Amino acid sequence: MARTMTGETLWYFSRATGVVTLVLLTIVSILGVITAGRRRPRGEQATIVMAMHRWLSLGLLAFLVAHIVTAIADGYVSLGWLGVVLPFTSDYEPMWVGLGTVAVDLMVAVLVTSLLRPRINPRTWRIVHWTSYLMWPSAVVHALVLSTSNQPLLQWISIACAVAFGCAVAWRLMAGHDDRDRRAAIAAQEWS
């Protein structure tokens, strides 16, 4: 299929918005990991971190919508709206596009529960937010396989995102050990 200038522009725009989406998703996820632990910021720092988390999430959604729309409009591959909503149904690379779809579906669930947070059970909100630990790797694998296979710079960006998020999760898990020790000490005092 011959690529037109418009098609080529859409292709580049789709790739660029996908990369920015992955970087923003990584930053938003790291900020979420930071605010979830016992060592989370307090006072003004917490306000700043939560504001960054929310505003970057909005930017992430804008770039994600642009990525999806341009990927479909490009027409270089057969990618319809159903493949964007229903995982693993795309005519083009169903496994890898499907992982991107899983990430999108989980992101929509996180978004909807965040908007409904004052009206839903806090436990429900927390459980849905935990799915971001599935959303993020789905997006990274989608990015690594589909958009970066022959682009070293894009591979390094994806790998840098993976390392950054991995460090944040490791930090969170290490903070969790302190939390367990503190809870065990409190429980021991209550039983004494």
C-alpha positions in Angstrom: 0.0 0.0 0.0 1.5 3.3 -1.0 1.7 5.9 1.7 0.5 9.4 1.0 2.0 12.5 2.7 -1.2 12.7 4.9 -0.9 9.0 5.7 2.8 9.3 6.6 2.1 12.3 8.8 -0.7 10.4 10.6 1.7 7.4 11.0 4.4 9.6 12.6 1.8 11.4 14.7 0.4 8.1 15.9 3.9 6.9 16.9 4.8 10.2 18.6 1.5 10.3 20.6 2.0 6.7 21.6 5.5 7.4 22.9 4.3 10.5 24.8 1.4 8.5 26.2 3.8 5.8 27.5 6.0 8.4 29.1 3.1 10.1 30.7 1.6 6.8 31.8 4.9 5.9 33.5 5.1 9.3 35.3 1.5 9.1 36.4 2.0 5.5 37.6 5.1 6.4 39.5 3.3 9.3 41.2 0.5 6.9 42.1 3.0 4.5 43.6 4.6 7.3 45.6 1.2 8.5 47.0 0.0 5.0 47.9 2.6 4.1 50.5 3.1 5.0 54.1 6.1 7.1 53.1 3.9 9.2 50.9 4.3 12.9 50.9 2.5 15.0 53.5 1.1 18.5 53.6 2.0 20.8 50.7 4.1 18.1 49.0 1.1 15.8 48.9 -1.0 18.5 47.4 1.6 19.1 44.7 2.1 15.4 43.9 -1.6 14.7 43.7 -2.2 17.7 41.5 0.6 16.6 39.2 -0.9 13.1 39.2 -4.3 14.4 38.2 -3.1 17.0 35.6 -0.7 14.6 33.9 -3.5 12.0 33.8 -5.6 14.4 31.8 -2.7 15.0 29.5 -2.2 11.3 29.2 -5.8 10.8 28.2 -5.5 13.5 25.5 -2.4 11.9 24.0 -4.0 8.5 24.2 -7.1 9.6 22.3 -4.9 11.2 19.7 -2.8 8.0 19.4 -5.9 5.9 19.0 -7.6 8.2 16.5 -4.5 8.6 14.3 -3.7 4.9 14.4 -7.2 4.2 13.1 -7.3 7.1 10.6 -3.8 6.2 9.2 -5.2 3.2 7.4 -1.8 1.7 6.9 -3.0 -1.3 8.8 -6.6 -2.5 9.4 -7.4 -1.3 12.9 -11.0 -0.6 13.7 -12.8 0.8 16.7 -13.8 -2.7 17.8 -10.1 -3.7 18.1 -9.5 -0.6 20.3 -12.4 -1.5 22.7 -12.4 -5.3 22.7 -9.1 -6.9 23.4 -7.5 -9.3 20.9 -10.0 -8.7 18.1 -7.9 -6.6 15.8 -7.1 -7.8 12.3 -3.6 -6.5 12.7 -1.3 -8.1 15.3 -4.2 -9.1 17.6 -2.0 -10.1 20.5 0.0 -6.9 20.6 -2.8 -4.5 19.8 -4.9 -6.5 22.3 -2.4 -5.6 25.0 -2.8 -2.0 24.2 -6.6 -2.5 24.3 -6.3 -4.1 27.7 -4.3 -1.1 28.9 -7.0 1.3 27.4 -9.9 -0.6 29.0 -8.2 -0.7 32.4 -7.4 3.1 32.1 -11.1 3.8 31.4 -12.0 1.8 34.5 -9.5 3.8 36.6 -10.8 7.0 35.1 -14.5 6.2 35.7 -14.0 5.1 39.3 -11.8 8.2 39.9 -14.6 10.4 38.7 -17.1 8.4 40.8 -14.8 8.2 43.9 -17.1 10.3 46.2 -20.0 8.0 45.3 -18.4 4.5 45.4 -17.0 2.4 48.1 -13.3 3.3 48.8 -12.4 -0.4 48.6 -13.8 -0.6 45.1 -11.9 2.4 44.0 -8.7 1.0 45.5 -9.2 -2.4 43.9 -9.8 -0.8 40.5 -6.7 1.4 40.9 -4.6 -1.7 41.7 -5.3 -2.7 38.1 -2.8 0.0 37.0 -0.2 -2.6 37.9 -1.6 -4.6 35.0 -2.3 -1.6 32.8 1.2 -0.3 32.7 3.1 -3.5 31.7 0.4 -4.1 29.0 1.1 -0.7 27.6 4.9 -1.2 27.7 4.8 -4.6 25.9 2.4 -3.0 23.3 4.9 -0.2 22.8 8.0 -2.4 22.7 6.6 -4.8 20.1 4.6 -2.6 17.8 6.3 0.7 17.7 9.9 0.2 18.6 11.1 -3.0 17.1 13.4 -1.2 14.6 13.8 2.1 16.4 16.6 2.2 18.9 15.7 5.5 20.4 12.1 4.4 21.0 13.4 1.1 22.5 15.5 3.1 24.9 12.6 5.3 25.9 10.5 2.2 26.6 13.3 0.5 28.5 13.9 3.7 30.5 10.1 3.8 31.4 10.3 0.2 32.5 13.4 0.8 34.7 11.8 3.9 36.2 8.5 2.2 37.0 10.4 -0.9 38.3 12.4 1.3 40.7 9.2 2.9 41.9 7.5 -0.4 42.6 10.6 -1.7 44.3 10.7 1.4 46.5 7.0 0.8 47.3 7.6 -2.8 48.2 10.5 -1.9 50.5 8.3 0.7 52.2 5.7 -2.0 52.6 8.1 -4.0 54.8 8.4 -1.0 57.2 4.6 -0.9 57.2 4.2 -4.6 58.1 6.8 -4.3 60.9 5.0 -1.2 62.3 1.6 -2.9 62.1 3.0 -6.1 63.8 4.5 -3.9 66.6 1.2 -2.2 67.1 -0.7 -5.5 67.1 1.8 -6.9 69.7 1.2 -3.9 72.0 -2.5 -4.3 71.7 -2.4 -8.0 72.8 0.0 -7.3 75.7 
